[in-house]
Amino acid sequence: MSRLSEGLQHVMADLAPVAEPTTPQEFVQIAEVANDIEHSAREMLRASVLAARDAGATWGEIGASLGISKQAAQKRFTAAKELPAVELDANERLLGPVGMADEINELNLAGRYGWHSVGFGVAHHHVVHSDTQREQAIHELT
């Protein structure tokens, strides 16, 4: 067993409402504690990644340390961009935030439901709805 696993077991034991659960409700309470620990760990991971970026670490280094690609790390931990505040008609939407990795897939999906792009900006597309299904002219390169 790793030091981390042992440490987490001690934390769980300290936070658990009972030392030896026997009833379904006691097991549910322990699951609730585990859920709280997971939520806190996610917050700590996000803060650690952003601190690493502030210290000069690259997305490639961060991704490698987490066992994911640099693109996955960047997408997961970069704060979502705010979409611009604009007045839209009932048949208009802003699609986003989208990035280079998922833009075409998102536009193709929207096109299947009758939405098509009539404009774009940083990390978003201005789409309008029609009765015609569309697929974007540009396809993702494989």
Backbone as JSON Lines, residues from 0, in Angstrom:
{"i":0,"aa":"M","n":[0.84,-1.17,0.0],"ca":[0.0,0.0,0.0],"c":[0.89,1.24,0.0]}
{"i":1,"aa":"S","n":[0.54,2.23,-0.8],"ca":[1.36,3.44,-0.91],"c":[1.16,4.35,0.3]}
{"i":2,"aa":"R","n":[2.1,5.25,0.49],"ca":[1.98,6.24,1.58],"c":[0.73,7.07,1.4]}
{"i":3,"aa":"L","n":[0.4,7.39,0.15],"ca":[-0.79,8.19,-0.12],"c":[-2.05,7.45,0.31]}
{"i":4,"aa":"S","n":[-2.14,6.17,-0.05],"ca":[-3.31,5.37,0.34],"c":[-3.43,5.27,1.85]}
{"i":5,"aa":"E","n":[-2.3,5.05,2.51],"ca":[-2.31,4.98,3.98],"c":[-2.76,6.3,4.58]}
{"i":6,"aa":"G","n":[-2.25,7.4,4.03],"ca":[-2.64,8.72,4.53],"c":[-4.12,8.98,4.34]}
{"i":7,"aa":"L","n":[-4.65,8.59,3.18],"ca":[-6.08,8.79,2.94],"c":[-6.93,7.94,3.87]}
{"i":8,"aa":"Q","n":[-6.47,6.75,4.17],"ca":[-7.21,5.91,5.1],"c":[-7.25,6.54,6.49]}
{"i":9,"aa":"H","n":[-6.15,7.16,6.91],"ca":[-6.13,7.84,8.2],"c":[-7.08,9.05,8.19]}
{"i":10,"aa":"V","n":[-7.07,9.78,7.1],"ca":[-7.98,10.93,6.98],"c":[-9.43,10.46,7.04]}
{"i":11,"aa":"M","n":[-9.74,9.4,6.3],"ca":[-11.1,8.85,6.33],"c":[-11.49,8.42,7.73]}
{"i":12,"aa":"A","n":[-10.58,7.76,8.43],"ca":[-10.87,7.29,9.79],"c":[-11.12,8.47,10.72]}
{"i":13,"aa":"D","n":[-10.34,9.56,10.56],"ca":[-10.53,10.74,11.41],"c":[-11.85,11.45,11.12]}
{"i":14,"aa":"L","n":[-12.28,11.45,9.86],"ca":[-13.48,12.18,9.47],"c":[-14.76,11.35,9.54]}
{"i":15,"aa":"A","n":[-14.62,10.04,9.56],"ca":[-15.79,9.16,9.55],"c":[-16.6,9.33,10.84]}
{"i":16,"aa":"P","n":[-17.92,9.31,10.72],"ca":[-18.77,9.47,11.9],"c":[-18.72,8.27,12.85]}
{"i":17,"aa":"V","n":[-18.35,7.09,12.33],"ca":[-18.24,5.89,13.16],"c":[-16.97,5.14,12.75]}
{"i":18,"aa":"A","n":[-16.37,4.46,13.73],"ca":[-15.12,3.74,13.46],"c":[-15.36,2.47,12.65]}
{"i":19,"aa":"E","n":[-16.41,1.73,12.96],"ca":[-16.71,0.47,12.28],"c":[-18.16,0.5,11.81]}
{"i":20,"aa":"P","n":[-18.4,0.91,10.57],"ca":[-19.79,0.98,10.1],"c":[-20.41,-0.42,9.99]}
{"i":21,"aa":"T","n":[-21.69,-0.48,10.34],"ca":[-22.4,-1.76,10.23],"c":[-23.74,-1.61,9.53]}
{"i":22,"aa":"T","n":[-24.33,-0.43,9.59],"ca":[-25.65,-0.23,8.97],"c":[-25.49,0.44,7.62]}
{"i":23,"aa":"P","n":[-26.49,0.27,6.76],"ca":[-26.43,0.96,5.47],"c":[-26.24,2.47,5.63]}
{"i":24,"aa":"Q","n":[-26.91,3.08,6.58],"ca":[-26.8,4.53,6.77],"c":[-25.38,4.92,7.16]}
{"i":25,"aa":"E","n":[-24.71,4.13,7.98],"ca":[-23.34,4.43,8.37],"c":[-22.4,4.32,7.17]}
{"i":26,"aa":"F","n":[-22.62,3.34,6.31],"ca":[-21.81,3.23,5.09],"c":[-22.07,4.42,4.16]}
{"i":27,"aa":"V","n":[-23.3,4.87,4.1],"ca":[-23.64,6.04,3.28],"c":[-22.94,7.28,3.84]}
{"i":28,"aa":"Q","n":[-22.88,7.42,5.15],"ca":[-22.18,8.55,5.76],"c":[-20.69,8.52,5.42]}
{"i":29,"aa":"I","n":[-20.11,7.33,5.38],"ca":[-18.7,7.2,5.02],"c":[-18.5,7.57,3.54]}
{"i":30,"aa":"A","n":[-19.44,7.16,2.7],"ca":[-19.36,7.54,1.28],"c":[-19.44,9.06,1.14]}
{"i":31,"aa":"E","n":[-20.24,9.68,1.96],"ca":[-20.35,11.15,1.93],"c":[-19.01,11.8,2.3]}
{"i":32,"aa":"V","n":[-18.34,11.26,3.29],"ca":[-17.01,11.76,3.68],"c":[-16.03,11.58,2.51]}
{"i":33,"aa":"A","n":[-16.06,10.4,1.87],"ca":[-15.17,10.15,0.73],"c":[-15.46,11.14,-0.4]}
{"i":34,"aa":"N","n":[-16.72,11.45,-0.62],"ca":[-17.1,12.42,-1.65],"c":[-16.54,13.8,-1.32]}
{"i":35,"aa":"D","n":[-16.61,14.19,-0.05],"ca":[-16.06,15.48,0.36],"c":[-14.55,15.52,0.15]}
{"i":36,"aa":"I","n":[-13.87,14.41,0.45],"ca":[-12.42,14.34,0.24],"c":[-12.1,14.47,-1.25]}
{"i":37,"aa":"E","n":[-12.87,13.76,-2.1],"ca":[-12.64,13.85,-3.54],"c":[-12.82,15.29,-4.03]}
{"i":38,"aa":"H","n":[-13.87,15.96,-3.58],"ca":[-14.12,17.35,-3.99],"c":[-12.94,18.25,-3.58]}
{"i":39,"aa":"S","n":[-12.48,18.08,-2.34],"ca":[-11.34,18.88,-1.87],"c":[-10.08,18.57,-2.66]}
{"i":40,"aa":"A","n":[-9.87,17.3,-2.99],"ca":[-8.69,16.91,-3.77],"c":[-8.73,17.54,-5.16]}
{"i":41,"aa":"R","n":[-9.91,17.58,-5.77],"ca":[-10.02,18.21,-7.09],"c":[-9.68,19.71,-7.01]}
{"i":42,"aa":"E","n":[-10.16,20.37,-5.97],"ca":[-9.85,21.79,-5.78],"c":[-8.35,21.98,-5.58]}
{"i":43,"aa":"M","n":[-7.74,21.09,-4.79],"ca":[-6.29,21.18,-4.56],"c":[-5.51,20.93,-5.84]}
{"i":44,"aa":"L","n":[-5.96,19.97,-6.65],"ca":[-5.3,19.69,-7.92],"c":[-5.37,20.9,-8.83]}
{"i":45,"aa":"R","n":[-6.54,21.5,-8.95],"ca":[-6.7,22.68,-9.8],"c":[-5.79,23.81,-9.33]}
{"i":46,"aa":"A","n":[-5.78,24.07,-8.02],"ca":[-4.93,25.13,-7.48],"c":[-3.45,24.82,-7.72]}
{"i":47,"aa":"S","n":[-3.06,23.55,-7.58],"ca":[-1.67,23.16,-7.8],"c":[-1.26,23.34,-9.25]}
{"i":48,"aa":"V","n":[-2.14,22.97,-10.16],"ca":[-1.84,23.13,-11.59],"c":[-1.7,24.6,-11.94]}
{"i":49,"aa":"L","n":[-2.62,25.43,-11.46],"ca":[-2.55,26.86,-11.77],"c":[-1.31,27.5,-11.13]}
{"i":50,"aa":"A","n":[-0.93,27.04,-9.94],"ca":[0.31,27.53,-9.32],"c":[1.53,27.11,-10.14]}
{"i":51,"aa":"A","n":[1.51,25.88,-10.65],"ca":[2.61,25.41,-11.49],"c":[2.72,26.27,-12.75]}
{"i":52,"aa":"R","n":[1.58,26.6,-13.35],"ca":[1.6,27.45,-14.54],"c":[2.15,28.83,-14.2]}
{"i":53,"aa":"D","n":[1.7,29.4,-13.07],"ca":[2.2,30.71,-12.65],"c":[3.7,30.68,-12.41]}
{"i":54,"aa":"A","n":[4.22,29.52,-11.98],"ca":[5.65,29.38,-11.72],"c":[6.45,29.12,-13.0]}
{"i":55,"aa":"G","n":[5.76,28.94,-14.14],"ca":[6.46,28.77,-15.4],"c":[6.4,27.39,-16.01]}
{"i":56,"aa":"A","n":[5.7,26.44,-15.38],"ca":[5.58,25.1,-15.95],"c":[4.77,25.15,-17.24]}
{"i":57,"aa":"T","n":[5.14,24.32,-18.2],"ca":[4.4,24.26,-19.47],"c":[3.23,23.29,-19.34]}
{"i":58,"aa":"W","n":[2.26,23.43,-20.26],"ca":[1.14,22.49,-20.28],"c":[1.64,21.08,-20.56]}
{"i":59,"aa":"G","n":[2.7,20.94,-21.35],"ca":[3.28,19.63,-21.62],"c":[3.82,18.98,-20.37]}
{"i":60,"aa":"E","n":[4.54,19.75,-19.55],"ca":[5.06,19.22,-18.29],"c":[3.94,18.83,-17.33]}
{"i":61,"aa":"I","n":[2.93,19.68,-17.25],"ca":[1.8,19.4,-16.36],"c":[1.06,18.16,-16.84]}
{"i":62,"aa":"G","n":[0.78,18.1,-18.13],"ca":[0.08,16.94,-18.69],"c":[0.85,15.65,-18.44]}
{"i":63,"aa":"A","n":[2.16,15.69,-18.67],"ca":[2.98,14.49,-18.45],"c":[2.92,14.04,-16.99]}
{"i":64,"aa":"S","n":[2.91,15.0,-16.07],"ca":[2.88,14.63,-14.65],"c":[1.54,14.02,-14.25]}
{"i":65,"aa":"L","n":[0.5,14.33,-15.0],"ca":[-0.84,13.81,-14.71],"c":[-1.21,12.61,-15.59]}
{"i":66,"aa":"G","n":[-0.32,12.26,-16.51],"ca":[-0.59,11.12,-17.39],"c":[-1.59,11.43,-18.49]}
{"i":67,"aa":"I","n":[-1.66,12.72,-18.88],"ca":[-2.56,13.14,-19.96],"c":[-1.79,14.02,-20.92]}
{"i":68,"aa":"S","n":[-2.38,14.32,-22.06],"ca":[-1.7,15.17,-23.05],"c":[-1.7,16.62,-22.58]}
{"i":69,"aa":"K","n":[-0.83,17.42,-23.19],"ca":[-0.81,18.84,-22.84],"c":[-2.13,19.51,-23.21]}
{"i":70,"aa":"Q","n":[-2.75,19.08,-24.32],"ca":[-4.04,19.65,-24.73],"c":[-5.13,19.31,-23.72]}
{"i":71,"aa":"A","n":[-5.12,18.06,-23.23],"ca":[-6.12,17.66,-22.23],"c":[-5.94,18.44,-20.94]}
{"i":72,"aa":"A","n":[-4.7,18.66,-20.52],"ca":[-4.42,19.43,-19.31],"c":[-4.89,20.86,-19.47]}
{"i":73,"aa":"Q","n":[-4.57,21.45,-20.61],"ca":[-4.95,22.83,-20.86],"c":[-6.47,22.98,-20.88]}
{"i":74,"aa":"K","n":[-7.14,22.06,-21.55],"ca":[-8.6,22.14,-21.64],"c":[-9.24,21.94,-20.26]}
{"i":75,"aa":"R","n":[-8.7,21.02,-19.49],"ca":[-9.28,20.7,-18.18],"c":[-9.09,21.82,-17.16]}
{"i":76,"aa":"F","n":[-7.93,22.49,-17.19],"ca":[-7.61,23.41,-16.11],"c":[-7.65,24.89,-16.48]}
{"i":77,"aa":"T","n":[-7.78,25.22,-17.75],"ca":[-7.9,26.62,-18.13],"c":[-9.32,27.08,-17.84]}
{"i":78,"aa":"A","n":[-9.43,28.23,-17.25],"ca":[-10.76,28.78,-16.94],"c":[-11.51,29.02,-18.24]}
{"i":79,"aa":"A","n":[-12.79,28.71,-18.22],"ca":[-13.63,28.93,-19.4],"c":[-13.7,30.41,-19.71]}
{"i":80,"aa":"K","n":[-13.61,30.74,-20.97],"ca":[-13.71,32.13,-21.38],"c":[-15.16,32.58,-21.29]}
{"i":81,"aa":"E","n":[-15.34,33.8,-20.9],"ca":[-16.68,34.36,-20.86],"c":[-17.12,34.68,-22.28]}
{"i":82,"aa":"L","n":[-18.33,34.28,-22.6],"ca":[-18.86,34.63,-23.91],"c":[-19.31,36.08,-23.88]}
{"i":83,"aa":"P","n":[-19.21,36.78,-25.03],"ca":[-19.59,38.19,-25.04],"c":[-21.09,38.35,-24.77]}
{"i":84,"aa":"A","n":[-21.43,39.45,-24.12],"ca":[-22.84,39.75,-23.86],"c":[-23.42,40.42,-25.1]}
{"i":85,"aa":"V","n":[-24.29,39.72,-25.78],"ca":[-24.94,40.28,-26.97],"c":[-26.42,39.92,-26.91]}
{"i":86,"aa":"E","n":[-27.22,40.76,-27.56],"ca":[-28.65,40.45,-27.63],"c":[-28.87,39.51,-28.81]}
{"i":87,"aa":"L","n":[-29.58,38.41,-28.56],"ca":[-29.81,37.42,-29.59],"c":[-31.31,37.23,-29.8]}
{"i":88,"aa":"D","n":[-31.67,36.95,-31.03],"ca":[-33.06,36.59,-31.33],"c":[-33.31,35.17,-30.84]}
{"i":89,"aa":"A","n":[-34.57,34.74,-30.86],"ca":[-34.94,33.41,-30.38],"c":[-34.27,32.3,-31.16]}
{"i":90,"aa":"N","n":[-33.92,32.54,-32.42],"ca":[-33.29,31.5,-33.24],"c":[-31.77,31.64,-33.31]}
{"i":91,"aa":"E","n":[-31.18,32.36,-32.38],"ca":[-29.73,32.57,-32.35],"c":[-29.15,32.09,-31.03]}
{"i":92,"aa":"R","n":[-27.9,31.64,-31.06],"ca":[-27.18,31.22,-29.86],"c":[-25.69,31.51,-30.06]}
{"i":93,"aa":"L","n":[-24.97,31.56,-28.93],"ca":[-23.52,31.57,-28.97],"c":[-23.07,30.18,-28.57]}
{"i":94,"aa":"L","n":[-22.32,29.53,-29.43],"ca":[-21.81,28.18,-29.19],"c":[-20.4,28.32,-28.64]}
{"i":95,"aa":"G","n":[-20.21,27.88,-27.42],"ca":[-18.88,27.98,-26.86],"c":[-18.91,27.84,-25.36]}
{"i":96,"aa":"P","n":[-17.76,27.87,-24.73],"ca":[-16.48,28.1,-25.37],"c":[-16.01,26.86,-26.13]}
{"i":97,"aa":"V","n":[-15.4,27.1,-27.26],"ca":[-14.82,26.03,-28.07],"c":[-13.35,26.35,-28.31]}
{"i":98,"aa":"G","n":[-12.58,25.3,-28.46],"ca":[-11.16,25.45,-28.75],"c":[-10.84,24.78,-30.06]}
{"i":99,"aa":"M","n":[-9.6,24.9,-30.5],"ca":[-9.2,24.32,-31.77],"c":[-9.43,22.82,-31.81]}
{"i":100,"aa":"A","n":[-9.29,22.14,-30.67],"ca":[-9.4,20.69,-30.65],"c":[-10.83,20.2,-30.8]}
{"i":101,"aa":"D","n":[-11.8,21.0,-30.36],"ca":[-13.19,20.51,-30.39],"c":[-14.13,21.35,-31.24]}
{"i":102,"aa":"E","n":[-13.65,22.41,-31.85],"ca":[-14.49,23.34,-32.58],"c":[-15.3,22.68,-33.71]}
{"i":103,"aa":"I","n":[-14.64,21.93,-34.56],"ca":[-15.32,21.32,-35.7],"c":[-16.34,20.29,-35.24]}
{"i":104,"aa":"N","n":[-15.96,19.48,-34.25],"ca":[-16.92,18.49,-33.73],"c":[-18.16,19.17,-33.16]}
{"i":105,"aa":"E","n":[-17.97,20.27,-32.43],"ca":[-19.1,20.99,-31.85],"c":[-19.98,21.61,-32.94]}
{"i":106,"aa":"L","n":[-19.35,22.16,-33.95],"ca":[-20.13,22.74,-35.07],"c":[-20.88,21.66,-35.84]}
{"i":107,"aa":"N","n":[-20.24,20.52,-36.06],"ca":[-20.92,19.42,-36.76],"c":[-22.1,18.91,-35.95]}
{"i":108,"aa":"L","n":[-21.93,18.79,-34.66],"ca":[-23.03,18.35,-33.8],"c":[-24.18,19.35,-33.84]}
{"i":109,"aa":"A","n":[-23.86,20.62,-33.7],"ca":[-24.9,21.65,-33.76],"c":[-25.6,21.62,-35.11]}
{"i":110,"aa":"G","n":[-24.84,21.39,-36.19],"ca":[-25.4,21.35,-37.53],"c":[-26.42,20.24,-37.7]}
{"i":111,"aa":"R","n":[-26.23,19.12,-37.02],"ca":[-27.2,18.03,-37.1],"c":[-28.56,18.43,-36.54]}
{"i":112,"aa":"Y","n":[-28.57,19.43,-35.68],"ca":[-29.81,19.9,-35.07],"c":[-30.29,21.21,-35.7]}
{"i":113,"aa":"G","n":[-29.71,21.56,-36.84],"ca":[-30.18,22.72,-37.58],"c":[-29.5,24.02,-37.24]}
{"i":114,"aa":"W","n":[-28.45,24.0,-36.45],"ca":[-27.72,25.22,-36.1],"c":[-26.51,25.37,-37.01]}
{"i":115,"aa":"H","n":[-26.3,26.57,-37.55],"ca":[-25.11,26.78,-38.38],"c":[-24.48,28.13,-38.05]}
{"i":116,"aa":"S","n":[-23.18,28.18,-38.24],"ca":[-22.4,29.36,-37.87],"c":[-22.59,30.48,-38.87]}
{"i":117,"aa":"V","n":[-22.81,31.68,-38.35],"ca":[-22.89,32.86,-39.19],"c":[-21.83,33.89,-38.79]}
{"i":118,"aa":"G","n":[-21.06,33.56,-37.77],"ca":[-20.01,34.44,-37.3],"c":[-19.25,33.77,-36.18]}
{"i":119,"aa":"F","n":[-18.12,34.35,-35.8],"ca":[-17.31,33.75,-34.75],"c":[-16.5,34.82,-34.05]}
{"i":120,"aa":"G","n":[-16.0,34.44,-32.9],"ca":[-15.11,35.3,-32.12],"c":[-14.16,34.41,-31.35]}
{"i":121,"aa":"V","n":[-13.51,34.97,-30.36],"ca":[-12.57,34.21,-29.56],"c":[-13.34,33.13,-28.79]}
{"i":122,"aa":"A","n":[-13.08,31.88,-29.12],"ca":[-13.62,30.7,-28.43],"c":[-15.12,30.53,-28.56]}
{"i":123,"aa":"H","n":[-15.75,31.14,-29.56],"ca":[-17.18,30.93,-29.73],"c":[-17.6,31.12,-31.19]}
{"i":124,"aa":"H","n":[-18.78,30.6,-31.51],"ca":[-19.41,30.81,-32.8],"c":[-20.8,31.37,-32.59]}
{"i":125,"aa":"H","n":[-21.21,32.27,-33.43],"ca":[-22.57,32.79,-33.45],"c":[-23.34,31.87,-34.4]}
{"i":126,"aa":"V","n":[-24.35,31.16,-33.88],"ca":[-25.08,30.21,-34.7],"c":[-26.55,30.61,-34.76]}
{"i":127,"aa":"V","n":[-27.17,30.27,-35.89],"ca":[-28.6,30.5,-36.06],"c":[-29.25,29.17,-36.41]}
{"i":128,"aa":"H","n":[-30.53,29.07,-36.12],"ca":[-31.26,27.82,-36.33],"c":[-32.08,27.91,-37.61]}
{"i":129,"aa":"S","n":[-32.11,26.79,-38.34],"ca":[-32.97,26.66,-39.51],"c":[-33.51,25.23,-39.52]}
{"i":130,"aa":"D","n":[-34.41,24.96,-40.43],"ca":[-34.98,23.61,-40.52],"c":[-34.08,22.66,-41.28]}
{"i":131,"aa":"T","n":[-32.96,23.14,-41.79],"ca":[-32.04,22.33,-42.57],"c":[-30.89,21.83,-41.71]}
{"i":132,"aa":"Q","n":[-30.66,20.52,-41.73],"ca":[-29.49,19.97,-41.05],"c":[-28.27,20.28,-41.87]}
{"i":133,"aa":"R","n":[-27.16,20.6,-41.21],"ca":[-25.94,20.94,-41.93],"c":[-24.76,20.27,-41.28]}
{"i":134,"aa":"E","n":[-23.76,20.01,-42.08],"ca":[-22.48,19.58,-41.56],"c":[-21.48,20.6,-42.06]}
{"i":135,"aa":"Q","n":[-20.58,21.02,-41.2],"ca":[-19.61,22.05,-41.58],"c":[-18.75,21.55,-42.73]}
{"i":136,"aa":"A","n":[-18.31,22.49,-43.55],"ca":[-17.51,22.14,-44.72],"c":[-16.12,21.64,-44.35]}
{"i":137,"aa":"I","n":[-15.62,22.08,-43.23],"ca":[-14.29,21.68,-42.8],"c":[-14.44,20.53,-41.83]}
{"i":138,"aa":"H","n":[-13.74,19.44,-42.08],"ca":[-13.79,18.28,-41.21],"c":[-12.5,18.18,-40.42]}
{"i":139,"aa":"E","n":[-12.58,17.6,-39.27],"ca":[-11.4,17.41,-38.44],"c":[-10.42,16.5,-39.17]}
{"i":140,"aa":"L","n":[-9.16,16.87,-39.15],"ca":[-8.13,16.06,-39.78],"c":[-7.76,14.91,-38.86]}
{"i":141,"aa":"T","n":[-7.63,13.72,-39.42],"ca":[-7.24,12.58,-38.59],"c":[-5.85,12.13,-38.93]}
